[in-house]
Amino acid sequence: MIENIDKQNITKTLEENYMPYAMSVIVSRAIPEIDGFKPSHRKLLYTMYKMGLLNSNKTKSANVVGQTMKLNPHGDMAIYETLVRLTRGNDSLLHAFIDSKGNFGKKYSKDMSFAAPRYTEVKLDDICKEIFKDIDKNTVKFVDNYDGTLKEPLLLPTTYPNVLVNANQGIAVGMSSSICSFNLEEVCTATINYIKDEDVDISDYIKAPDFSTGGYIIYSKEQMRKIYETGKGSFKLRAKYRYDKKNNCIEIYEIPYTTNIETIIDKIIDLVKDNKIKEISDVRDETDLSGLKVTLDLKRNTDVDLIMHKLYKMTTLEDSFSCNFNMLINGQPQVLGVKSVLREWVDFRVNCIKGYLQYDIEKKTDRLHLLLGLEKILLDIDKAIDIIRNTKEDKEVIPNLMKGFNIDEIQAEYIAEIKLRNLNKEYILKQLNNIKTLQSDLKNLNETIKSEKKIKNIIIKELKEVSKKYKKPRKTEIISNEDIKEIKEEHLINDYNVKLFLTNENYFKKISLASLRSFSEQKLKDEDFMIQEIDANNKDEILLFSDKQNLYKLKVYEVADCKASSLGEYLTNILKLKEDENIIYMCLSNNYEGYMLYCFKDAKIAKTHIENYKTKTNRRKLVKAYSDKSELVRMLYIRNDVDLELYKNNKKFSTINTKDIEIQSTKNSKGIEVLKLGKRSHMTDVKILD
C-alpha cells in the first residue's frame, strides 16, 4: 500500500533547493569576474603565491594540488585539470600564468593526455607579478575560506585587463560565458586611449581576437563591431597550411582554437570513405616536439586550393567562435561589450590603487608619528635615560615618559623599546632625517588619492610597463572577409555521368553509368513500371512536375547514388508530397534555356519559356506550374523547336512544328488550339517526330 505523500509547493521548493545551487554555480564556479578569473583559477594561483612560487624554483604539481585543497574543497584531479590549462605547456592561453616542466598535454589535442601530478613541476610565471602586485596592501578584499581557517582574496588586483587577454569559457545554470582572447599589447593600448578619451573607437586599437593556437581569423568589420559593442556575436577561424611540392602533400600546422587534430582527422577519414573527397590518399598526425602537424598525402594533379576549400567547408579546419561576454560585476552576471568591460576594469583598478595608497598613507602616518616622538627625546636624551633609570616599577616607564616629554603611549612604547646601543645622536639623527621624506611622501599620497586624474595616470604608466615587458606578436593572422574566395556548394561536389529513372509509383533512381554497366537489370515494386529515363550529370538541377500542377526543384547530387538492384528513393518522402500527389514528368533545367510544352485533352498546347521557373531565391517548390483547366495528356521539354505528331482518339491525325505555336507569357496559360475537334473527339497524345 502506498503511503500518503506530503504535497509541496513547487515554487517554494525551487526557491529553497534549486535556486541556491543555481546561484552557487553562477557566482562561485562557472562565470569569470572582472579580474579574468573563475574562483578555481584564483584559489590555485593564490595558493601558489602564498607558497612562494613567484620567485623560487619549481615544485611538484602534486604539492600545489594538495595545498590548493585548503581553499578549494574539490577533488585533486579537478584542481590539477585547472592547473594544466593555466600552464605554458598546455598552450591554452596567450599568456600562461604557470611556468611548467613535464607533459601537460596540448589544447589542440584531446588524445595527448597530461602526465600525473607527481611527475610534473610548476612555478608561477613572471606575468603573475602583475596579477598579485600589492595584493598585501589592501588592494582587494579578503574573505574566509570554506572552513574559516584561512583568508583568500575575492579578486586579484591585475594591473592590466586580463579578462580580455586570455580566453575563458564556462557553462552555468541557465547561462553561459564565452570570452575570446585579445593581444596584450593591443588591449593595453586600447585601455590607455580609453582612459584618455572615453569616446574612443576601440576597433582602432584592438584589431581582432588573437588565439594561442594561431591560424587565421576571417575579419568582418560588421561582425567585429557587433561583438565590440554588445559582447555577442561570432566570427570564423581557419587553419594554416603549406604545400610540400616535393612530396605532393599538404601540411596543416595551425588550427582553430575551437577544434582539435583528432576531430579534423576523423572527419577527413569519413569524407574519404564516403567518396566525398577523392583527392586524398592518406592522412597522418605528425605532431612532435616541434609542434602541431597534420599531413595529407594527395593524388596526382590535385588542385591544392580547391581541396583545401573543400576541407574548410566540410571539416572544422574552418570553425566559428561564438562570443558571449558574460561576466560577474559586483556579483551580478552581465553581458558587456569591450568598451564596457574596459570601463568596469578601470573602475576596479582605480579602487585597487586607492586601496594601496590608503595603506601606504596609514603606514607612513604611523611611522611619522613614531619619529615625531623620537624627535622630542633628542632635546634631552639624558632626561629620557634618567626617567627610565629612576622608575621603580616597569609598568610606570611608559606613563613617566609620556609625562616627561608630552608624548602619547604609542610614541612612548617605541622609545622605550629602543636598544641602549641606539641611544646615540648619530642613530637618532639618522632616524629623524626620514621625517621630511615621510612628510613629502604623505603630501604626495594624499594629493594622489584625492585626484582621479593622477590615479588614472598611474594605471596608464602600469599598462605601458606591462605592454613593454610582456607584449608578443599576434599569433592569429587577420585576413579580410572580402579576400576569401567564395566557394559554392557545387564546387565541392564530384561531377560524373549518371542515368535518372522515374517510376509510376514515385520512385526515383540515380545510377552512375559505371554501376549501370556492371548490373543493368532494374528492380521495381510489383506492378510498378518506368515512365521516364534521362541522362544527366551529378551537378545538374532537375525539375519534377506533379499531377497537382506543382513543380519541385532538386539537385541531382542531393540524391544518393543507388544500384539498379535497389528500389531507389521515394519522392513522396524527399519532396514531402501529399498522399495523392504523384510526379509525372522530369527534365533538366539546362540553365533555364528552352521551352516547356503542355498538351491538353481539349487539343490545346501551351508553350512557355522554361525561364519562367527560374527564381532568385533557392525556392524548392513552385505552385501553379501549368494550367489545370483541361486534362493533361503529355508534357515535353524541348531545347529548340521540333516537329510534333498529334494524336486524336489514339490515331495519328496531323503534324505541327512548335515554331508555329505562340509562346505564352504566363506559365499556367491554357495554350492555343492546334486541332479541330468533333463532338466525341479529343486529343489523346503528342509525340516528338524522330
Buried (B, 14 or more C-beta within 10 A) or exposed (E): EEEEEEEEEEEEEEEEEEEEEBEEBBBEBBBBBBBBBBBBBBBBBBBBBBBEBBEEEBBBBBBBBBBBBBBBEEEBEEBBEBBBBBBBBBBBBBBBBBBBBBBBBBBBBEEBEBBEBEEBBBBBBEBBBBBBBBBEBBBBEBEEBEEEEBEBBEBBBBBBBBBBBBBBBBEBBEBBBBBBBBBBBBBBBBBBBBBEEEEBBBBEBBBBBBBBBBBBBBBBEEBBBBBBBBBBBBBBBBBBBEBEEEEBBBBBBBBBBBBBBBBBBEBBBEBBEEEEBEBBBEBEBEBEEEEBBBBBBBEEEBEBEBBBBBBBBBBBBBBEBBBBBBBBBEEEBBBBBBBBBBBBBBEBBBBBBBBBBBBBBEEBEEBBBBBBBBBBBEEEEEEBEEBBEEBEEEEEBBEBBBEBBEBEEEBBBBBBEBEEEEBEEEBBEEBBEBBEEBBEBBEEBBEBBEEEEBBBEBBBEBBEBBBEEBBEEBBBBBEEEEEBEEBEEEEBBEEEEBBBBBBBBBBBBBBBEEBBEEEEEBBBEEEBEEBBBBEBEBBBBBBBBBBBBBBBBBBBBBBEBBBBEBBBBEBBEBBEBEEEBBBBBBBBBEEBEBBBBBBBBBBBBBBBBBEBBEEEEEEEBBEEBBBBEBEBBBBBBBEEEBEBBBBBEEEEBEEBEBEEBEEBEEBBBBBBEBBEBEEEBBBBBBBEEE
